[in-house]
Amino acid sequence: MKTFKYFLLPLVFAGTLTCYFILQCHRSTGQWKFNVFIPKLNFEVNPKTVAALTSPPVFALKEDNEDDLKLRRVLHVDGPLNLTEDDIPKVKKGPQLLYTYQRPPTLSKSFSKPNCAKSFRKVPGRSKWFNQRFEPRIKLFLDKDDINNWGNFYNLTLCPDRLMGLRMFDRRGLIRLVNNDNYSTTPIIKLASPDKCARCAVVGNSGVLLGSKAGAEIDSYEYVFRVNTVRLHGFEQDVGSKTNFYNSFVRAVYVKELTNITNVYFITHMSSPFVVSWLEELVNGSMASKPKSDGSLLNPRLVRILHPDFIRYFKVRFLNGKGRFPSTGALTAAVALHVCDEIKLFGFGVSNSSFVHYYDSVNISKITNRKSQRKHNFINEWTLWQSLQRSHIVSHFTPSIKEKRKKKPRS
């Protein structure tokens, strides 16, 4: 009898769990196969929990030196400057941790509605699923107000995830960076007239592009986004040659093959404390003296740093919180969603015969195995692109041929 009891209990538990999943899927919109994992967008948190987290702690300010006094007097910086990770209150597991991920994101103060008649934002009967998640007023890039104001900076330290919070970053270095005369957060797309449409091609590096002959179509778009290692020489017929925006984390910057590099916007994110000093060198012009670094080729006045709240918003609302970090390609597509009217994705997704990148021979299984999905959940991201295409938010280039892998000679 005891043996039967121990055998029955796991079955009851498994059956209950299965019924819960089925009910959740039945209640979902049907747009995603795993809607059961979508976090609640309108969750309730105890006001005491919110107050305990969002009230910036009061520090006894240490005696400032000459430079610090200048920061406070000229830049109107308030709050402590000498912060370590230990100075920020620990976030407890449970409601507090949930709140740090799902708290309302920072909104832009200079949002303007698009007037383009063909904009996906004006599609009648647009997906309810998309409408619940899309926030057109979201703040895209980090600026002075986020760092100089102690309350704003403190709120950005709450999330323990390094891409979505500034807990481990040196505030002094960030102050110098965002207040540099070369650093700007002016709009990255400036239309000639209010009713003009911003047509954008977002080009990933997937192996599906090899042999696609999509180069001419890519270059026909007014704005072209590219990511990470951009190999163009010898591949122009498949991937084009035009670039307006380049997104990469700083350790992967490869721009030697980009044309007209001085007019290309460089978009990046705060992935590690090293990034602060690297970007400082870039925006103050000292990196130009390091010819071996690809960063020396970038224009110091065209640097933009993705806002941690923007990355958190995209991961929680559109990627269901899955994977440790969104991939650089996913973040690039997310930026395009918030600055463009018409978007087409190239080089996103896979086919059975493709490799990871159009310029190498790495098998696709390397990024689809369980271990790699913990960092970037590409399968989850590919499902998102399909969902956006079904909702007529983006169009997605799909090669009509089977890719045959032939190594192209590099020029």
PyMOL commands that set and color helices and strands:
alter all, ss='L'
color gray80, all
select helices_A, chain A and resi 2-27+35-37+47-54+66-75+85-87+95-102+120-122+128-133+144-148+150-155+171-178+207-209+215-219+236-239+250-252+261-263+274-283+286-289+294-297+300-302+308-318+328-339+365-368+370-373+378-390
alter helices_A, ss='H'
color red, helices_A
select strands_A, chain A and resi 199-203+223-227+245-247+265-268+303-305+342-346+395-396
alter strands_A, ss='S'
color yellow, strands_A
deselect
rebuild
show_as cartoon
